[in-house]
Amino acid sequence: MWDPKKYLAFDDHRARPFFDLVNRVGATHPRRVADVGCGPGNLTVTLKDRWPGAVVEAFDSSPEMVAAAREIGVAATLEDVRDWQPEPDTDVVVSNAVLQWVPGHEALLTKWVDALPAGAWIAIQVPGNFDSPSHITIRELASTEPWQAKLGTHGLLKRDAVPGPEGYGDVFSAAGCRVDAWETTYLQALEGPDPVLEWVTGTALRPVRNALSDNDWEEFRAELAPLLRQAYPQRADGTTWLPFRRVFAVAQKPE
């Protein structure tokens, strides 16, 4: 279960990669723009601002996120990204921090390219930090008892959950697209007590939260907190640095 309030606790940090991604899309007057995995809709509304003449389609697999998006006026629907097919007039597809949850999503990208009209754009962004101290620490703790017995490999993202820019470049090039792929590491200044724990609670720890009872969840967080404080020490000014790698790809289908 996704918690929109927890996810939006770091709204500014989570929004920046989205705008860096969408700014590289060269579409001028798209007919339909699809936000694949729209989350709470706070970024979906900016797509309408960017392309006011377009129909903006939005969906997410989380009922909680869909409800949050609808509350701010986004006509979001409940749908699984693996089942989605672009409408014939879809000229732009945006997928922001979603595909890392879909094993083998490279095949989906090829499928979407095939279904899109000539000249259409696909823009994707995924976290590329699965070998960072935060995720290594989560996996290591989850592999100890009693957590191993309670969690197994319950949805924990692996190091190879996403390819790098070259991998996405290969996928889109093989599909006949012109592609621009890159990576950026943002050095995020987080504030407050245990800010890295709060950050991963809104994203990477979601499968752990879903698998555990309330009491077990609080215990897991309590054990994880000092480990993350050690990996990401607080600076003298009270902030905590969190380096966060992101992988981007923007592809255009031939005219």
Phi and psi in degrees as GROMACS dihedral restraints (atoms count N, CA, C in turn):
[ dihedral_restraints ]
;  ai    aj    ak    al  type     phi  dphi    fc
    3     4     5     6     1   -88.2    20    10
    4     5     6     7     1   144.4    20    10
    6     7     8     9     1  -111.2    20    10
    7     8     9    10     1   102.5    20    10
    9    10    11    12     1   -57.7    20    10
   10    11    12    13     1   -38.2    20    10
   12    13    14    15     1   -65.2    20    10
   13    14    15    16     1   -41.5    20    10
   15    16    17    18     1   -65.9    20    10
   16    17    18    19     1   -41.3    20    10
   18    19    20    21     1   -62.7    20    10
   19    20    21    22     1   -40.1    20    10
   21    22    23    24     1   -81.0    20    10
   22    23    24    25     1    -2.8    20    10
   24    25    26    27     1   -60.7    20    10
   25    26    27    28     1   -25.8    20    10
   27    28    29    30     1  -119.7    20    10
   28    29    30    31     1    46.6    20    10
   30    31    32    33     1   -54.8    20    10
   31    32    33    34     1   -47.4    20    10
   33    34    35    36     1   -62.0    20    10
   34    35    36    37     1   -44.1    20    10
   36    37    38    39     1   -64.7    20    10
   37    38    39    40     1   -39.9    20    10
   39    40    41    42     1   -76.0    20    10
   40    41    42    43     1   -23.6    20    10
   42    43    44    45     1   -79.7    20    10
   43    44    45    46     1   -32.9    20    10
   45    46    47    48     1   -56.7    20    10
   46    47    48    49     1   -47.1    20    10
   48    49    50    51     1   -60.9    20    10
   49    50    51    52     1   -33.4    20    10
   51    52    53    54     1   -60.1    20    10
   52    53    54    55     1   -47.3    20    10
   54    55    56    57     1   -70.7    20    10
   55    56    57    58     1   -35.7    20    10
   57    58    59    60     1   -62.2    20    10
   58    59    60    61     1   -33.3    20    10
   60    61    62    63     1   -72.6    20    10
   61    62    63    64     1   -55.1    20    10
   63    64    65    66     1   -65.5    20    10
   64    65    66    67     1   -30.0    20    10
   66    67    68    69     1   -63.8    20    10
   67    68    69    70     1   -17.5    20    10
   69    70    71    72     1   -92.7    20    10
   70    71    72    73     1     0.2    20    10
   72    73    74    75     1   -84.8    20    10
   73    74    75    76     1   125.9    20    10
   75    76    77    78     1   -93.9    20    10
   76    77    78    79     1     7.0    20    10
   78    79    80    81     1   -63.5    20    10
   79    80    81    82     1   137.8    20    10
   81    82    83    84     1  -104.8    20    10
   82    83    84    85     1   -46.5    20    10
   84    85    86    87     1  -133.7    20    10
   85    86    87    88     1    64.0    20    10
   87    88    89    90     1   -67.3    20    10
   88    89    90    91     1   148.5    20    10
   90    91    92    93     1   -79.8    20    10
   91    92    93    94     1   -41.9    20    10
   93    94    95    96     1  -138.8    20    10
   94    95    96    97     1   135.8    20    10
   96    97    98    99     1  -120.6    20    10
   97    98    99   100     1   124.0    20    10
   99   100   101   102     1  -105.9    20    10
  100   101   102   103     1   124.9    20    10
  102   103   104   105     1   -99.5    20    10
  103   104   105   106     1   102.5    20    10
  105   106   107   108     1   -87.7    20    10
  106   107   108   109     1   105.1    20    10
  108   109   110   111     1    83.6    20    10
  109   110   111   112     1    65.5    20    10
  111   112   113   114     1   -75.6    20    10
  112   113   114   115     1   -12.4    20    10
  114   115   116   117     1    60.5    20    10
  115   116   117   118     1  -142.6    20    10
  117   118   119   120     1   -78.3    20    10
  118   119   120   121     1     4.7    20    10
  120   121   122   123     1    84.0    20    10
  121   122   123   124     1    -3.0    20    10
  123   124   125   126     1   -65.0    20    10
  124   125   126   127     1   -26.9    20    10
  126   127   128   129     1   -94.8    20    10
  127   128   129   130     1   -25.4    20    10
  129   130   131   132     1   -58.0    20    10
  130   131   132   133     1   -39.3    20    10
  132   133   134   135     1   -62.1    20    10
  133   134   135   136     1   -26.9    20    10
  135   136   137   138     1   -73.9    20    10
  136   137   138   139     1   -21.4    20    10
  138   139   140   141     1   -67.7    20    10
  139   140   141   142     1   -36.2    20    10
  141   142   143   144     1   -67.1    20    10
  142   143   144   145     1   -35.9    20    10
  144   145   146   147     1   -66.4    20    10
  145   146   147   148     1   -39.2    20    10
  147   148   149   150     1   -69.7    20    10
  148   149   150   151     1   -42.4    20    10
  150   151   152   153     1  -126.9    20    10
  151   152   153   154     1    75.9    20    10
  153   154   155   156     1   -63.3    20    10
  154   155   156   157     1   -20.7    20    10
  156   157   158   159     1   -87.7    20    10
  157   158   159   160     1    -2.2    20    10
  159   160   161   162     1   -93.0    20    10
  160   161   162   163     1   151.9    20    10
  162   163   164   165     1   -78.9    20    10
  163   164   165   166     1   124.2    20    10
  165   166   167   168     1  -101.3    20    10
  166   167   168   169     1   114.3    20    10
  168   169   170   171     1   -98.8    20    10
  169   170   171   172     1   133.8    20    10
  171   172   173   174     1  -140.1    20    10
  172   173   174   175     1   139.6    20    10
  174   175   176   177     1  -152.4    20    10
  175   176   177   178     1   161.7    20    10
  177   178   179   180     1  -153.4    20    10
  178   179   180   181     1   156.5    20    10
  180   181   182   183     1   -88.9    20    10
  181   182   183   184     1    -5.0    20    10
  183   184   185   186     1   -99.9    20    10
  184   185   186   187     1   119.7    20    10
  186   187   188   189     1   -58.5    20    10
  187   188   189   190     1   -35.5    20    10
  189   190   191   192     1   -66.2    20    10
  190   191   192   193     1   -41.2    20    10
  192   193   194   195     1   -68.5    20    10
  193   194   195   196     1   -41.1    20    10
  195   196   197   198     1   -60.7    20    10
  196   197   198   199     1   -42.7    20    10
  198   199   200   201     1   -62.6    20    10
  199   200   201   202     1   -41.9    20    10
  201   202   203   204     1   -64.7    20    10
  202   203   204   205     1   -40.0    20    10
  204   205   206   207     1   -65.1    20    10
  205   206   207   208     1   -41.6    20    10
  207   208   209   210     1   -64.5    20    10
  208   209   210   211     1   -31.5    20    10
  210   211   212   213     1   -63.6    20    10
  211   212   213   214     1   -26.0    20    10
  213   214   215   216     1  -103.6    20    10
  214   215   216   217     1    16.5    20    10
  216   217   218   219     1    93.4    20    10
  217   218   219   220     1     7.8    20    10
  219   220   221   222     1   -87.9    20    10
  220   221   222   223     1   127.1    20    10
  222   223   224   225     1   -80.7    20    10
  223   224   225   226     1    62.9    20    10
  225   226   227   228     1   -78.2    20    10
  226   227   228   229     1   149.3    20    10
  228   229   230   231     1  -121.6    20    10
  229   230   231   232     1   161.8    20    10
  231   232   233   234     1   -93.7    20    10
  232   233   234   235     1   117.2    20    10
  234   235   236   237     1  -158.4    20    10
  235   236   237   238     1   149.5    20    10
  237   238   239   240     1   -89.0    20    10
  238   239   240   241     1   132.1    20    10
  240   241   242   243     1   -57.9    20    10
  241   242   243   244     1   -29.3    20    10
  243   244   245   246     1   -70.7    20    10
  244   245   246   247     1   -19.4    20    10
  246   247   248   249     1  -100.1    20    10
  247   248   249   250     1   -10.0    20    10
  249   250   251   252     1   -73.9    20    10
  250   251   252   253     1   141.4    20    10
  252   253   254   255     1  -127.2    20    10
  253   254   255   256     1   134.3    20    10
  255   256   257   258     1   -65.2    20    10
  256   257   258   259     1   140.7    20    10
  258   259   260   261     1   -67.9    20    10
  259   260   261   262     1   155.8    20    10
  261   262   263   264     1   -59.3    20    10
  262   263   264   265     1   -24.2    20    10
  264   265   266   267     1   -97.8    20    10
  265   266   267   268     1    15.4    20    10
  267   268   269   270     1   -76.3    20    10
  268   269   270   271     1   112.7    20    10
  270   271   272   273     1  -101.4    20    10
  271   272   273   274     1   -16.7    20    10
  273   274   275   276     1  -140.9    20    10
  274   275   276   277     1   131.3    20    10
  276   277   278   279     1  -119.6    20    10
  277   278   279   280     1   126.0    20    10
  279   280   281   282     1  -118.5    20    10
  280   281   282   283     1   129.0    20    10
  282   283   284   285     1  -132.5    20    10
  283   284   285   286     1   108.0    20    10
  285   286   287   288     1  -111.6    20    10
  286   287   288   289     1   110.8    20    10
  288   289   290   291     1    56.9    20    10
  289   290   291   292     1    49.1    20    10
  291   292   293   294     1  -126.1    20    10
  292   293   294   295     1   -45.8    20    10
  294   295   296   297     1   -68.6    20    10
  295   296   297   298     1   -15.6    20    10
  297   298   299   300     1   -62.8    20    10
  298   299   300   301     1   -19.6    20    10
  300   301   302   303     1   -87.2    20    10
  301   302   303   304     1    -1.7    20    10
  303   304   305   306     1  -117.1    20    10
  304   305   306   307     1    99.3    20    10
  306   307   308   309     1   -58.5    20    10
  307   308   309   310     1   136.8    20    10
  309   310   311   312     1    71.1    20    10
  310   311   312   313     1    26.5    20    10
  312   313   314   315     1   -68.8    20    10
  313   314   315   316     1   -12.4    20    10
  315   316   317   318     1   -58.3    20    10
  316   317   318   319     1   -36.0    20    10
  318   319   320   321     1   -66.0    20    10
  319   320   321   322     1   -34.3    20    10
  321   322   323   324     1   -62.3    20    10
  322   323   324   325     1   -42.2    20    10
  324   325   326   327     1   -61.2    20    10
  325   326   327   328     1   -43.6    20    10
  327   328   329   330     1   -62.0    20    10
  328   329   330   331     1   -40.7    20    10
  330   331   332   333     1   -63.4    20    10
  331   332   333   334     1   -41.9    20    10
  333   334   335   336     1   -65.6    20    10
  334   335   336   337     1   -43.4    20    10
  336   337   338   339     1   -56.7    20    10
  337   338   339   340     1   -44.8    20    10
  339   340   341   342     1   -60.5    20    10
  340   341   342   343     1   -34.6    20    10
  342   343   344   345     1   -85.2    20    10
  343   344   345   346     1   -17.5    20    10
  345   346   347   348     1   -80.7    20    10
  346   347   348   349     1   154.1    20    10
  348   349   350   351     1   -73.1    20    10
  349   350   351   352     1   165.0    20    10
  351   352   353   354     1   -58.5    20    10
  352   353   354   355     1   138.8    20    10
  354   355   356   357     1    85.0    20    10
  355   356   357   358     1    -4.0    20    10
  357   358   359   360     1   -69.2    20    10
  358   359   360   361     1   158.9    20    10
  360   361   362   363     1  -117.6    20    10
  361   362   363   364     1   143.3    20    10
  363   364   365   366     1  -124.3    20    10
  364   365   366   367     1   127.8    20    10
  366   367   368   369     1  -126.2    20    10
  367   368   369   370     1   120.9    20    10
  369   370   371   372     1  -127.7    20    10
  370   371   372   373     1   148.0    20    10
  372   373   374   375     1  -139.5    20    10
  373   374   375   376     1   132.5    20    10
  375   376   377   378     1  -135.0    20    10
  376   377   378   379     1   149.0    20    10
  378   379   380   381     1   -63.3    20    10
  379   380   381   382     1   142.6    20    10
  381   382   383   384     1  -122.2    20    10
  382   383   384   385     1    33.9    20    10
  384   385   386   387     1  -111.2    20    10
  385   386   387   388     1    27.6    20    10
  387   388   389   390     1   -77.2    20    10
  388   389   390   391     1    -8.2    20    10
  390   391   392   393     1  -108.9    20    10
  391   392   393   394     1    20.0    20    10
  393   394   395   396     1   -80.1    20    10
  394   395   396   397     1   162.7    20    10
  396   397   398   399     1   -55.3    20    10
  397   398   399   400     1   -35.0    20    10
  399   400   401   402     1   -62.4    20    10
  400   401   402   403     1   -47.6    20    10
  402   403   404   405     1   -76.4    20    10
  403   404   405   406     1   -35.2    20    10
  405   406   407   408     1   -61.2    20    10
  406   407   408   409     1   -42.9    20    10
  408   409   410   411     1   -63.3    20    10
  409   410   411   412     1   -43.1    20    10
  411   412   413   414     1   -61.2    20    10
  412   413   414   415     1   -47.1    20    10
  414   415   416   417     1   -65.1    20    10
  415   416   417   418     1   -39.3    20    10
  417   418   419   420     1   -65.2    20    10
  418   419   420   421     1   -44.0    20    10
  420   421   422   423     1   -64.4    20    10
  421   422   423   424     1   -41.3    20    10
  423   424   425   426     1   -65.4    20    10
  424   425   426   427     1   -19.8    20    10
  426   427   428   429     1   -88.1    20    10
  427   428   429   430     1    -3.9    20    10
  429   430   431   432     1   -94.0    20    10
  430   431   432   433     1   163.4    20    10
  432   433   434   435     1   -88.8    20    10
  433   434   435   436     1   143.6    20    10
  435   436   437   438     1   -88.3    20    10
  436   437   438   439     1     3.7    20    10
  438   439   440   441     1   -69.1    20    10
  439   440   441   442     1   -33.8    20    10
  441   442   443   444     1   -59.6    20    10
  442   443   444   445     1   -43.2    20    10
  444   445   446   447     1   -68.1    20    10
  445   446   447   448     1   -32.6    20    10
  447   448   449   450     1   -86.5    20    10
  448   449   450   451     1   -28.1    20    10
  450   451   452   453     1  -106.8    20    10
  451   452   453   454     1   -37.5    20    10
  453   454   455   456     1    58.5    20    10
  454   455   456   457     1  -129.1    20    10
  456   457   458   459     1  -111.3    20    10
  457   458   459   460     1    40.4    20    10
  459   460   461   462     1   -63.7    20    10
  460   461   462   463     1    80.6    20    10
  462   463   464   465     1    75.6    20    10
  463   464   465   466     1     5.7    20    10
  465   466   467   468     1   -69.0    20    10
  466   467   468   469     1   130.5    20    10
  468   469   470   471     1   -72.0    20    10
  469   470   471   472     1   133.0    20    10
  471   472   473   474     1   -88.5    20    10
  472   473   474   475     1   168.2    20    10
  474   475   476   477     1   -57.7    20    10
  475   476   477   478     1   -34.6    20    10
  477   478   479   480     1  -100.6    20    10
  478   479   480   481     1    31.0    20    10
  480   481   482   483     1   -62.4    20    10
  481   482   483   484     1   -28.7    20    10
  483   484   485   486     1  -136.1    20    10
  484   485   486   487     1   149.6    20    10
  486   487   488   489     1   -78.3    20    10
  487   488   489   490     1   173.5    20    10
  489   490   491   492     1   -85.3    20    10
  490   491   492   493     1  -175.6    20    10
  492   493   494   495     1   -55.1    20    10
  493   494   495   496     1   -39.9    20    10
  495   496   497   498     1   -63.7    20    10
  496   497   498   499     1   -37.7    20    10
  498   499   500   501     1   -61.9    20    10
  499   500   501   502     1   -45.7    20    10
  501   502   503   504     1   -68.3    20    10
  502   503   504   505     1   -35.3    20    10
  504   505   506   507     1   -59.0    20    10
  505   506   507   508     1   -41.8    20    10
  507   508   509   510     1   -64.5    20    10
  508   509   510   511     1   -41.6    20    10
  510   511   512   513     1   -61.7    20    10
  511   512   513   514     1   -50.2    20    10
  513   514   515   516     1   -72.8    20    10
  514   515   516   517     1   -36.2    20    10
  516   517   518   519     1   -63.4    20    10
  517   518   519   520     1   -41.5    20    10
  519   520   521   522     1   -64.1    20    10
  520   521   522   523     1   -26.1    20    10
  522   523   524   525     1   -85.5    20    10
  523   524   525   526     1     3.0    20    10
  525   526   527   528     1    89.6    20    10
  526   527   528   529     1    12.0    20    10
  528   529   530   531     1   -92.5    20    10
  529   530   531   532     1   156.0    20    10
  531   532   533   534     1   -84.0    20    10
  532   533   534   535     1   131.7    20    10
  534   535   536   537     1  -132.5    20    10
  535   536   537   538     1   143.0    20    10
  537   538   539   540     1  -123.5    20    10
  538   539   540   541     1   111.3    20    10
  540   541   542   543     1  -125.5    20    10
  541   542   543   544     1   141.3    20    10
  543   544   545   546     1  -159.2    20    10
  544   545   546   547     1   174.3    20    10
  546   547   548   549     1  -135.5    20    10
  547   548   549   550     1   152.0    20    10
  549   550   551   552     1  -138.4    20    10
  550   551   552   553     1   135.4    20    10
  552   553   554   555     1  -105.5    20    10
  553   554   555   556     1   113.9    20    10
  555   556   557   558     1   -89.4    20    10
  556   557   558   559     1   131.3    20    10
  558   559   560   561     1   -95.7    20    10
  559   560   561   562     1   101.2    20    10
  561   562   563   564     1   -94.6    20    10
  562   563   564   565     1   130.4    20    10
  564   565   566   567     1   -93.8    20    10
  565   566   567   568     1   105.9    20    10
  567   568   569   570     1   -98.9    20    10
  568   569   570   571     1   151.8    20    10
  570   571   572   573     1  -125.9    20    10
  571   572   573   574     1   161.4    20    10
  573   574   575   576     1    96.4    20    10
  574   575   576   577     1   170.3    20    10
  576   577   578   579     1   -72.2    20    10
  577   578   579   580     1   135.9    20    10
  579   580   581   582     1    49.2    20    10
  580   581   582   583     1    51.7    20    10
  582   583   584   585     1   -67.9    20    10
  583   584   585   586     1   -31.7    20    10
  585   586   587   588     1   -70.1    20    10
  586   587   588   589     1   -38.2    20    10
  588   589   590   591     1   -59.7    20    10
  589   590   591   592     1   -44.5    20    10
  591   592   593   594     1   -65.4    20    10
  592   593   594   595     1   -36.8    20    10
  594   595   596   597     1   -62.0    20    10
  595   596   597   598     1   -52.9    20    10
  597   598   599   600     1   -70.9    20    10
  598   599   600   601     1   -22.6    20    10
  600   601   602   603     1   -61.2    20    10
  601   602   603   604     1   -34.3    20    10
  603   604   605   606     1   -79.1    20    10
  604   605   606   607     1    -8.6    20    10
  606   607   608   609     1  -138.7    20    10
  607   608   609   610     1   -83.5    20    10
  609   610   611   612     1   -61.3    20    10
  610   611   612   613     1   -28.9    20    10
  612   613   614   615     1   -87.1    20    10
  613   614   615   616     1     1.4    20    10
  615   616   617   618     1   -56.6    20    10
  616   617   618   619     1   -45.5    20    10
  618   619   620   621     1   -63.4    20    10
  619   620   621   622     1   -34.0    20    10
  621   622   623   624     1   -65.7    20    10
  622   623   624   625     1   -45.7    20    10
  624   625   626   627     1   -60.0    20    10
  625   626   627   628     1   -41.5    20    10
  627   628   629   630     1   -66.4    20    10
  628   629   630   631     1   -27.1    20    10
  630   631   632   633     1   -88.5    20    10
  631   632   633   634     1   -15.4    20    10
  633   634   635   636     1  -110.0    20    10
  634   635   636   637     1   153.2    20    10
  636   637   638   639     1   -69.6    20    10
  637   638   639   640     1   168.7    20    10
  639   640   641   642     1   -58.8    20    10
  640   641   642   643     1   -44.9    20    10
  642   643   644   645     1   -65.6    20    10
  643   644   645   646     1   -43.9    20    10
  645   646   647   648     1   -64.5    20    10
  646   647   648   649     1   -38.7    20    10
  648   649   650   651     1   -60.7    20    10
  649   650   651   652     1   -45.4    20    10
  651   652   653   654     1   -64.9    20    10
  652   653   654   655     1   -36.9    20    10
  654   655   656   657     1   -68.1    20    10
  655   656   657   658     1   -41.3    20    10
  657   658   659   660     1   -61.3    20    10
  658   659   660   661     1   -46.1    20    10
  660   661   662   663     1   -60.8    20    10
  661   662   663   664     1   -40.2    20    10
  663   664   665   666     1   -64.4    20    10
  664   665   666   667     1   -35.7    20    10
  666   667   668   669     1   -75.3    20    10
  667   668   669   670     1   -33.4    20    10
  669   670   671   672     1   -74.8    20    10
  670   671   672   673     1   -33.6    20    10
  672   673   674   675     1   -54.5    20    10
  673   674   675   676     1   -52.8    20    10
  675   676   677   678     1   -65.8    20    10
  676   677   678   679     1   -29.3    20    10
  678   679   680   681     1   -66.9    20    10
  679   680   681   682     1   -39.8    20    10
  681   682   683   684     1   -72.9    20    10
  682   683   684   685     1   -33.9    20    10
  684   685   686   687     1   -63.1    20    10
  685   686   687   688     1   -37.2    20    10
  687   688   689   690     1   -68.7    20    10
  688   689   690   691     1   -40.3    20    10
  690   691   692   693     1   -72.9    20    10
  691   692   693   694     1   -29.9    20    10
  693   694   695   696     1  -130.6    20    10
  694   695   696   697     1    79.0    20    10
  696   697   698   699     1   -67.5    20    10
  697   698   699   700     1   146.2    20    10
  699   700   701   702     1   -71.4    20    10
  700   701   702   703     1   138.8    20    10
  702   703   704   705     1   -82.4    20    10
  703   704   705   706     1   169.4    20    10
  705   706   707   708     1   -60.4    20    10
  706   707   708   709     1   -29.7    20    10
  708   709   710   711     1   -86.3    20    10
  709   710   711   712     1     5.2    20    10
  711   712   713   714     1    92.6    20    10
  712   713   714   715     1    -6.6    20    10
  714   715   716   717     1   -91.8    20    10
  715   716   717   718     1   163.7    20    10
  717   718   719   720     1  -128.4    20    10
  718   719   720   721     1   126.3    20    10
  720   721   722   723     1   -77.6    20    10
  721   722   723   724     1   133.6    20    10
  723   724   725   726     1  -128.4    20    10
  724   725   726   727     1    98.5    20    10
  726   727   728   729     1   -68.3    20    10
  727   728   729   730     1   132.1    20    10
  729   730   731   732     1  -136.4    20    10
  730   731   732   733     1   110.7    20    10
  732   733   734   735     1   -84.5    20    10
  733   734   735   736     1   135.5    20    10
  735   736   737   738     1  -126.7    20    10
  736   737   738   739     1   144.7    20    10
  738   739   740   741     1  -115.3    20    10
  739   740   741   742     1   132.7    20    10
  741   742   743   744     1  -125.0    20    10
  742   743   744   745     1   149.5    20    10
  744   745   746   747     1  -150.6    20    10
  745   746   747   748     1   131.4    20    10
  747   748   749   750     1  -124.4    20    10
  748   749   750   751     1   122.2    20    10
  750   751   752   753     1  -126.3    20    10
  751   752   753   754     1   144.9    20    10
  753   754   755   756     1  -122.9    20    10
  754   755   756   757     1   131.4    20    10
  756   757   758   759     1   -74.3    20    10
  757   758   759   760     1   143.2    20    10
  759   760   761   762     1   -55.2    20    10
  760   761   762   763     1   144.4    20    10
